[in-house]
Amino acid sequence: MPTYDYECSQCHHQWEVFQSITAKPLRKCPECGKLKAKRIIGAGGGIIFKGSGFYETDYRSSSYKKAAAADSKAQSASSESKSSSSDSGSSSKSGSKDS
């Protein structure tokens, strides 16, 4: 169900109402009580596709995708340097083993 914006032409009070598409537009202003309310055209919300096959990340901007790629490269580089330092420590321990 969508959210509709209303404005009273008498007192200029604005408010939002969450109502069905098939519901009749409101006429009575909750502020002054006059029958001067009109539904106004609002910016609306973003469209969200639900169900399998639609993902929020499908419609990301190219600048967002570039920044995300740079972050993942930086994280993988830092994890590689950590794993290489732990490998060098384990090889020195295995060399001092007596058989």
C-alpha positions as CSV (number, residue, x, y, z in Angstrom):
1,M,0.0,0.0,0.0
2,P,1.4,3.4,-0.9
3,T,1.7,6.5,1.2
4,Y,-0.1,9.5,-0.1
5,D,0.6,13.2,0.7
6,Y,-2.2,15.5,1.5
7,E,-2.5,19.3,1.9
8,C,-5.4,21.4,3.2
9,S,-6.1,24.4,1.0
10,Q,-7.7,26.2,3.9
11,C,-4.9,26.0,6.6
12,H,-2.1,24.6,4.4
13,H,-1.4,21.7,6.8
14,Q,0.4,18.8,5.1
15,W,0.4,15.2,6.2
16,E,0.9,11.7,4.9
17,V,-1.6,8.8,4.9
18,F,-0.8,5.1,4.3
19,Q,-3.8,3.8,2.4
20,S,-4.9,1.4,-0.3
21,I,-4.7,2.4,-4.0
22,T,-8.4,1.8,-4.3
23,A,-9.3,4.0,-1.3
24,K,-11.0,7.3,-2.0
25,P,-8.9,10.4,-1.4
26,L,-9.4,12.0,2.0
27,R,-11.4,15.3,2.2
28,K,-11.3,16.3,5.9
29,C,-8.2,18.1,7.3
30,P,-7.2,16.6,10.7
31,E,-5.9,20.1,11.7
32,C,-8.8,22.5,11.0
33,G,-11.6,20.0,10.3
34,K,-12.6,21.6,7.0
35,L,-13.4,19.6,3.9
36,K,-10.6,21.2,1.9
37,A,-8.0,18.5,1.8
38,K,-6.5,17.5,-1.5
39,R,-4.1,14.7,-2.5
40,I,-0.9,16.2,-3.8
41,I,1.7,14.6,-6.0
42,G,4.7,13.6,-4.0
43,A,8.2,12.3,-4.9
44,G,7.2,8.8,-3.8
45,G,9.5,6.1,-2.6
46,G,12.0,4.0,-4.6
47,I,10.8,0.9,-6.3
48,I,11.8,-2.3,-4.6
49,F,11.5,-5.5,-6.6
50,K,10.9,-8.5,-4.3
51,G,11.2,-12.1,-5.1
52,S,14.0,-14.4,-6.4
53,G,16.1,-12.9,-9.1
54,F,16.0,-9.3,-7.8
55,Y,18.8,-8.0,-5.6
56,E,19.2,-4.5,-4.0
57,T,22.8,-4.4,-5.3
58,D,21.7,-5.0,-8.9
59,Y,21.1,-1.3,-9.5
60,R,24.1,0.3,-7.7
61,S,25.9,3.2,-9.3
62,S,29.2,2.7,-11.0
63,S,31.0,4.8,-8.4
64,Y,29.7,2.6,-5.6
65,K,30.9,-0.5,-7.5
66,K,34.4,1.0,-7.9
67,A,34.6,1.9,-4.2
68,A,33.5,-1.6,-3.2
69,A,36.0,-3.2,-5.5
70,A,38.8,-1.1,-4.1
71,D,37.8,-2.0,-0.5
72,S,37.8,-5.8,-1.3
73,K,41.2,-5.5,-2.9
74,A,42.6,-3.7,0.2
75,Q,41.1,-6.3,2.5
76,S,42.5,-9.2,0.5
77,A,46.0,-7.6,0.4
78,S,46.0,-7.1,4.2
79,S,44.8,-10.7,4.8
80,E,47.6,-12.0,2.5
81,S,50.3,-10.1,4.4
82,K,49.0,-11.5,7.7
83,S,49.0,-15.1,6.3
84,S,52.6,-14.8,5.0
85,S,53.9,-13.6,8.3
86,S,52.2,-16.5,10.1
87,D,53.7,-19.0,7.6
88,S,57.3,-17.9,8.2
89,G,56.8,-18.4,12.0
90,S,55.6,-21.9,11.6
91,S,58.5,-23.0,9.3
92,S,61.1,-22.0,12.0
93,K,59.4,-24.1,14.6
94,S,59.2,-27.2,12.4
95,G,63.0,-27.0,11.6
96,S,64.0,-27.5,15.3
97,K,62.3,-30.9,15.6
98,D,64.5,-33.9,16.6
99,S,64.0,-37.3,15.1
